[in-house]
Amino acid sequence: MGQYYKFVNTTRQQESTISLPFNFGLSWAKSLERLSDEELKEKFDYVIENNNWRQDDEVIAIGDYGNIIYSPKSKNKQF
């Protein structure tokens, strides 16, 4: 069925309250566990940018059943 997730900046101890265009303007998201890493990164980047948080802050999404999803970080390519 999917969980409902709230976004939390654990570095600043702040919960996001911004309206999310990908969830009808609500401040929480649904079924993040079903998204690809790329889709998750887009969602987290939106939340981070629109809350004026720093990219290096630790941001997580906490599900209503206790599941935690960490913000995907850009992968550094090494040659």
N, CA, C and O atoms as a DFTB+ gen file, in Angstrom:
316 C
 N C O
     1  1       0.816      -1.197       0.000
     2  2       0.000       0.000       0.000
     3  2       0.859       1.259       0.000
     4  3       0.485       2.250      -0.629
     5  1       1.978       1.249       0.675
     6  2       2.859       2.419       0.683
     7  2       2.752       3.209       1.967
     8  3       1.709       3.256       2.619
     9  1       3.856       3.822       2.301
    10  2       3.920       4.643       3.505
    11  2       3.861       6.118       3.140
    12  3       4.135       6.503       2.004
    13  1       3.504       6.925       4.111
    14  2       3.566       8.373       3.982
    15  2       4.854       8.817       4.665
    16  3       5.162       8.368       5.770
    17  1       5.605       9.696       4.011
    18  2       6.911      10.124       4.508
    19  2       6.959      11.620       4.747
    20  3       6.469      12.411       3.942
    21  1       7.559      11.994       5.868
    22  2       7.854      13.403       6.111
    23  2       9.364      13.575       5.945
    24  3      10.137      12.682       6.292
    25  1       9.773      14.709       5.421
    26  2      11.185      15.005       5.203
    27  2      11.731      15.748       6.415
    28  3      11.121      16.699       6.903
    29  1      12.896      15.297       6.896
    30  2      13.503      15.884       8.091
    31  2      14.975      16.144       7.827
    32  3      15.697      15.279       7.331
    33  1      15.405      17.348       8.166
    34  2      16.820      17.695       8.116
    35  2      17.371      17.414       9.506
    36  3      17.127      18.172      10.444
    37  1      18.123      16.308       9.634
    38  2      18.626      15.938      10.957
    39  2      19.786      16.822      11.390
    40  3      20.059      16.937      12.585
    41  1      20.466      17.442      10.448
    42  2      21.562      18.363      10.784
    43  2      21.007      19.583      11.510
    44  3      21.567      20.025      12.513
    45  1      19.919      20.117      11.007
    46  2      19.315      21.328      11.582
    47  2      18.163      21.036      12.540
    48  3      17.625      21.946      13.170
    49  1      17.790      19.763      12.645
    50  2      16.644      19.373      13.478
    51  2      15.380      20.103      13.049
    52  3      14.655      20.661      13.873
    53  1      15.122      20.087      11.707
    54  2      13.945      20.748      11.149
    55  2      13.157      19.776      10.288
    56  3      13.720      18.956       9.564
    57  1      11.855      19.888      10.385
    58  2      10.974      19.115       9.514
    59  2      10.480      20.031       8.388
    60  3      10.141      21.191       8.625
    61  1      10.444      19.505       7.179
    62  2       9.976      20.273       6.041
    63  2       8.470      20.487       6.133
    64  3       7.718      19.565       6.447
    65  1       8.043      21.711       5.857
    66  2       6.615      22.027       5.830
    67  2       6.216      22.649       4.493
    68  3       5.097      23.141       4.348
    69  1       7.126      22.631       3.518
    70  2       6.816      23.231       2.220
    71  2       5.807      22.378       1.461
    72  3       5.693      21.175       1.698
    73  1       5.091      23.000       0.564
    74  2       4.148      22.290      -0.301
    75  2       4.921      21.563      -1.396
    76  3       5.812      22.139      -2.020
    77  1       4.584      20.311      -1.626
    78  2       5.270      19.508      -2.627
    79  2       4.410      19.379      -3.878
    80  3       3.292      18.868      -3.807
    81  1       4.912      19.834      -5.018
    82  2       4.120      19.752      -6.243
    83  2       3.890      18.317      -6.692
    84  3       2.965      18.052      -7.460
    85  1       4.720      17.386      -6.223
    86  2       4.550      15.990      -6.601
    87  2       3.626      15.243      -5.653
    88  3       3.492      14.024      -5.753
    89  1       2.980      15.967      -4.723
    90  2       1.959      15.355      -3.868
    91  2       0.832      16.336      -3.586
    92  3       0.448      16.539      -2.434
    93  1       0.310      16.938      -4.633
    94  2      -0.870      17.792      -4.548
    95  2      -0.727      18.930      -3.543
    96  3      -1.717      19.353      -2.946
    97  1       0.491      19.430      -3.350
    98  2       0.717      20.555      -2.458
    99  2       0.834      20.202      -0.990
   100  3       0.964      21.096      -0.154
   101  1       0.792      18.930      -0.658
   102  2       0.945      18.519       0.742
   103  2       2.429      18.514       1.107
   104  3       3.279      18.512       0.217
   105  1       2.749      18.513       2.384
   106  2       4.156      18.579       2.811
   107  2       4.795      17.202       2.974
   108  3       5.969      17.122       3.334
   109  1       4.077      16.141       2.728
   110  2       4.611      14.788       2.846
   111  2       4.478      14.080       1.506
   112  3       3.723      14.508       0.633
   113  1       5.218      13.000       1.359
   114  2       5.214      12.239       0.105
   115  2       4.776      10.808       0.387
   116  3       4.874      10.333       1.519
   117  1       4.296      10.126      -0.641
   118  2       3.811       8.757      -0.483
   119  2       4.661       7.794      -1.304
   120  3       5.084       8.110      -2.416
   121  1       4.901       6.624      -0.743
   122  2       5.527       5.492      -1.439
   123  2       6.909       5.789      -2.005
   124  3       7.231       5.361      -3.113
   125  1       7.719       6.511      -1.260
   126  2       9.081       6.790      -1.725
   127  2       9.898       5.513      -1.895
   128  3      10.843       5.480      -2.684
   129  1       9.542       4.473      -1.166
   130  2      10.282       3.213      -1.235
   131  2      10.178       2.557      -2.608
   132  3      10.950       1.649      -2.917
   133  1       9.253       2.997      -3.419
   134  2       9.056       2.412      -4.744
   135  2       9.812       3.149      -5.850
   136  3       9.808       2.708      -6.999
   137  1      10.460       4.264      -5.513
   138  2      11.124       5.086      -6.517
   139  2      12.551       4.629      -6.779
   140  3      13.187       4.017      -5.922
   141  1      13.040       4.933      -7.964
   142  2      14.444       4.669      -8.291
   143  2      15.321       5.693      -7.559
   144  3      14.821       6.698      -7.053
   145  1      16.622       5.428      -7.507
   146  2      17.547       6.378      -6.866
   147  2      17.481       7.743      -7.542
   148  3      17.541       8.775      -6.874
   149  1      17.359       7.748      -8.857
   150  2      17.290       9.012      -9.596
   151  2      16.024       9.792      -9.233
   152  3      16.081      11.004      -9.026
   153  1      14.893       9.109      -9.155
   154  2      13.636       9.763      -8.791
   155  2      13.679      10.269      -7.348
   156  3      13.193      11.360      -7.050
   157  1      14.264       9.467      -6.458
   158  2      14.411       9.889      -5.061
   159  2      15.268      11.138      -4.959
   160  3      14.931      12.075      -4.236
   161  1      16.382      11.147      -5.690
   162  2      17.282      12.296      -5.657
   163  2      16.551      13.559      -6.096
   164  3      16.744      14.617      -5.497
   165  1      15.716      13.471      -7.131
   166  2      14.942      14.627      -7.583
   167  2      14.021      15.143      -6.479
   168  3      13.919      16.351      -6.267
   169  1      13.360      14.239      -5.784
   170  2      12.443      14.635      -4.702
   171  2      13.214      15.293      -3.556
   172  3      12.835      16.360      -3.073
   173  1      14.301      14.643      -3.127
   174  2      15.102      15.206      -2.041
   175  2      15.710      16.544      -2.445
   176  3      15.719      17.479      -1.645
   177  1      16.221      16.654      -3.675
   178  2      16.801      17.919      -4.140
   179  2      15.771      19.038      -4.097
   180  3      16.097      20.160      -3.709
   181  1      14.539      18.753      -4.489
   182  2      13.477      19.752      -4.443
   183  2      13.246      20.219      -3.001
   184  3      13.165      21.417      -2.732
   185  1      13.143      19.262      -2.088
   186  2      12.891      19.588      -0.679
   187  2      14.055      20.398      -0.103
   188  3      13.842      21.395       0.587
   189  1      15.279      19.967      -0.388
   190  2      16.469      20.663       0.134
   191  2      16.529      22.092      -0.401
   192  3      16.722      23.038       0.363
   193  1      16.364      22.246      -1.702
   194  2      16.453      23.571      -2.327
   195  2      15.371      24.512      -1.819
   196  3      15.655      25.667      -1.500
   197  1      14.139      24.036      -1.741
   198  2      13.024      24.911      -1.377
   199  2      12.906      25.181       0.117
   200  3      12.149      26.059       0.531
   201  1      13.642      24.439       0.922
   202  2      13.737      24.742       2.348
   203  2      14.970      25.590       2.652
   204  3      15.208      25.966       3.799
   205  1      15.754      25.889       1.607
   206  2      17.022      26.617       1.768
   207  2      17.977      25.873       2.691
   208  3      18.700      26.482       3.479
   209  1      17.970      24.543       2.583
   210  2      18.916      23.725       3.316
   211  2      20.161      23.537       2.473
   212  3      20.131      23.749       1.261
   213  1      21.246      23.144       3.101
   214  2      22.503      22.909       2.385
   215  2      22.518      21.484       1.835
   216  3      21.952      20.568       2.432
   217  1      23.170      21.314       0.694
   218  2      23.269      19.991       0.070
   219  2      24.012      18.990       0.955
   220  3      23.778      17.786       0.857
   221  1      24.912      19.483       1.824
   222  2      25.656      18.549       2.673
   223  2      24.974      18.276       4.011
   224  3      25.508      17.526       4.828
   225  1      23.799      18.872       4.252
   226  2      23.004      18.521       5.436
   227  2      22.490      17.092       5.271
   228  3      22.238      16.640       4.154
   229  1      22.338      16.392       6.385
   230  2      21.737      15.064       6.309
   231  2      20.219      15.223       6.318
   232  3      19.638      15.735       7.275
   233  1      19.591      14.774       5.233
   234  2      18.138      14.865       5.103
   235  2      17.611      13.453       4.914
   236  3      18.120      12.682       4.100
   237  1      16.579      13.133       5.684
   238  2      15.977      11.811       5.600
   239  2      14.469      11.954       5.412
   240  3      13.885      13.008       5.663
   241  1      13.867      10.868       4.966
   242  2      12.406      10.794       4.898
   243  2      11.990       9.696       5.868
   244  3      12.479       8.569       5.786
   245  1      11.098      10.022       6.775
   246  2      10.653       9.082       7.803
   247  2       9.227       8.651       7.482
   248  3       8.316       9.476       7.413
   249  1       9.049       7.343       7.285
   250  2       7.741       6.794       6.979
   251  2       6.895       6.623       8.217
   252  3       7.417       6.516       9.327
   253  1       5.587       6.595       8.029
   254  2       4.691       6.466       9.178
   255  2       4.734       5.078       9.820
   256  3       4.144       4.875      10.881
   257  1       5.427       4.115       9.188
   258  2       5.639       2.800       9.807
   259  2       7.078       2.634      10.270
   260  3       7.507       1.527      10.593
   261  1       7.832       3.746      10.303
   262  2       9.189       3.722      10.821
   263  2      10.284       3.522       9.795
   264  3      11.462       3.548      10.151
   265  1       9.939       3.324       8.532
   266  2      10.953       3.180       7.491
   267  2      11.687       4.509       7.313
   268  3      11.067       5.572       7.333
   269  1      13.005       4.447       7.140
   270  2      13.805       5.650       6.920
   271  2      14.500       5.532       5.585
   272  3      15.125       4.518       5.277
   273  1      14.380       6.595       4.789
   274  2      15.071       6.672       3.508
   275  2      16.009       7.867       3.568
   276  3      15.595       8.985       3.877
   277  1      17.280       7.615       3.269
   278  2      18.290       8.670       3.295
   279  2      18.371       9.334       1.933
   280  3      18.143       8.698       0.904
   281  1      18.693      10.604       1.936
   282  2      18.845      11.347       0.695
   283  2      19.979      10.753      -0.126
   284  3      21.109      10.658       0.355
   285  1      19.687      10.349      -1.371
   286  2      20.761       9.820      -2.223
   287  2      21.752      10.930      -2.549
   288  3      21.357      12.045      -2.889
   289  1      23.015      10.624      -2.445
   290  2      24.061      11.595      -2.766
   291  2      24.553      11.326      -4.170
   292  3      24.470      10.202      -4.666
   293  1      25.068      12.370      -4.810
   294  2      25.643      12.187      -6.144
   295  2      26.836      11.255      -6.039
   296  3      27.665      11.370      -5.137
   297  1      26.900      10.343      -6.971
   298  2      28.006       9.385      -6.978
   299  2      29.189      10.011      -7.712
   300  3      29.052      10.514      -8.827
   301  1      30.351       9.968      -7.063
   302  2      31.558      10.492      -7.693
   303  2      32.124       9.446      -8.616
   304  3      32.334       8.300      -8.219
   305  1      32.368       9.834      -9.834
   306  2      32.962       8.902     -10.799
   307  2      34.477       8.963     -10.665
   308  3      35.075      10.039     -10.639
   309  1      35.067       7.811     -10.584
   310  2      36.520       7.740     -10.517
   311  2      37.028       7.011     -11.739
   312  3      36.497       5.969     -12.123
   313  1      38.056       7.565     -12.346
   314  2      38.635       6.968     -13.539
   315  2      40.017       6.456     -13.237
   316  3      40.680       5.912     -14.120
